Amino acid sequence: MKKLGIILSVLLLGAGFIEARGSEQTIQVEYKPNAKVKRSPSSVPSQKIFFDEFHDQRSQPRLLGENLEDKGNRVMVVSSDPQAAGNLVKSALNKEFRNKGFSVVGSPGQAERIIGGSLVKFWTVETNRYNTETLLRLEVRDKNGRVHFQKNYSGAGKNFGRSLSETNYNESFSDSLVMIVEALFSDHEFLRALTEKPAVLRAEEKTPHAPPVAPSPAPAAPGPPPPRRGGGRGGAGGAGGGALGCGARRMKASLCAQPGRRFPPTIPH
């Protein structure tokens, strides 16, 4: 009888049942989709990409879902690893992008584009069916950390089967990620962000502009022409004295009135 109990326990665990521990059940998380990724990108870029960590922003990262079949006994489904959900996202994207021919590398130093982000929602409710909802905030960066693209993607997974089945939970988790992968392969803006190159500055933009040259001062306006030499006598500078004055001929009063203006002496005939 004891041997029969041991055999039955082994069979149940092998079938994917979760070992019960009161109102909290612990499962191992892995990528096991029921659905297949049917969509393919219109073109596969040649750029090398790296999948970074997806940080779990939920307040309790270990929580994965709940079983509500018995309303009087709510069972929480958890993981022993608080990074299990984020690692599942990374694992799913790595696998599906490789399957479509993307050049996925193992380190950010080798990559031309880095894909990462955060996990906003990851939750499964089990009643008569398994229902998973996943919300992912994804971004594309270059190796210098510049963000080229950022967008939220959501996915849903549905499944049915035995109660508290680890296999069914993983299938429901994974199917929600298959939906997100298909949305990425259909998103032209996302695919463009993997291929676009940073803008190259023109030569005149790279070289600093020379400071403007100040215009040369305009030459001074020429003064009025010197007075013509007169032939008659008159005025204070008249007769042979060499004195400065307005000369024998009468000049305009404005010129004679200018102080300090020197005039050539009037030469008597």
ABEGO torsion letter per residue (X at the ends): XAAAAAAAAAAAAAAGBBBBBEABBBBBBBBBBABBBABBBABBBABBBBBBBBBBABABAABAEBBAABAABBBBBBBABAAAAAAAAAAAAAAAAAAAGBBBBABAAABABBBBEBBABBBBBBBABBBBBBBBBBBBBBAAGBBABBBBBBBBBBBBEBBGBAAAAAAAAAAAAAAAAAAAAABAAAAAAAABBBBBBBAAAABBBBBBBBBBBBBBBBBBBBBBBBABBEEAABBGAGBBBAEABBBBAAAAABBGBBBBBBBBX
